[in-house]
Amino acid sequence: MKLAVASVIILSLAGCATKTETVFLQDPLPLPDRPNLPLMPSDEMQCLSDEAYEGLAVRDATLIKHVERLEDIIKTTH
């Protein structure tokens, strides 16, 4: 009887001693196509003030950098 009790205690303690580790796996995210931004002919841009033209140039550069950053984040899942 004592042997059975000791065996149950040892087995139950051994079950608690096992270490489990959860590992999350990331499926590769698809890389979406870049949007096709319309090209603006220079003759249509001549009516803009220098400040408006510079604002558009900064906006376009910021948009391109943002798209590149998002693409880099997506590529880390591959």
N, C-alpha and C positions, 0 to 999 in steps of 0.2 A: 504494500500500500504506500509506504513512504517513497519507494522507488518510482511509483506511478506519479505521485504528487511532484516529486523532484523533476521528473521528466517533463511534466506539463509546464512547470515554472520555467525550466530551461528553454523549452521550445517557444514559449510565449515571449520570453525576453529576447531570444535570438531573432524573432520576427520583428521586434522593434528596433533592432540594431541595424537592419538593412537600410541603406541609403538610396533614396530614389531621387533622380534628377529630371526635371522637366526641361525638354529642349524644344524650342519653337522653331519650326522650319518655315522659311519664306519662299513662296513660289516666285519665280522671276516675273516681274511686272512687264507687261507689253509696253514697248516704246511707241507712243502715238506719233503719227505724222505731224510735222510742223505745219502750222496754218500758212496758207499762201497769202501773204500780205500784198495788197495792191500797190503797184508802182505808180508814183505820181510824176507825170512829165514836168520838166523844169519850167515850161511856159505857164503851167497852171499854178506854180508856186511863186511866180514873180509878184503876184498881187499881195503876198503876205509881207508883213513887217519883219524886220530882222529878228525881233524878239519872238514873234510867232514861229518863224522858220527855225530858230534855235530851239524853241520849246518842242517842236515836232521832232527835231533831230535827237534831242535828249530823250524824249518819250520812246522813240524807235530803238535807240541804243539800250535803254532800260528794259524794254520788252524783250529784246534779243538776249540780253544777259540773263534775264529771268527764265526764259525758255531753256537756255543752256544749263542753268543751275538745276532746273527740274529734271532735265535729261540726265545730268550727272547723278542725281539722287536715284532715279529709276535704274540706271546702269549698275548701281551698287547691289541690286538684287539679282544680278545675272551671275 
